[in-house]
């Protein structure tokens, strides 16, 4: 469900970054938005394939937030979607 909602938000934004996360190593991946086609069903399958690169679990990837802070990234909004409780 989180991938579905994230893809819907992505399709309606002017500019964004899209991350998927889990507790594995690596604990998060930034999705290459150039690989998304605009075909909803293809893009969901692509995101599911990307998610298989991560482990299971629900620890929040604080390292991605730390990288935004250290690089002085300007963020207007941040939305976190999860299908489980985040630790």
Buried (B, 14 or more C-beta within 10 A) or exposed (E): EBBEEBBEBBEEEEEBBBEBBBBBEEBBBEBEEEEBEEEEEEBEEBBEEBBEEBEEEEBBBEEBBEEBEEEEEEEEEEEEEEEEEEE
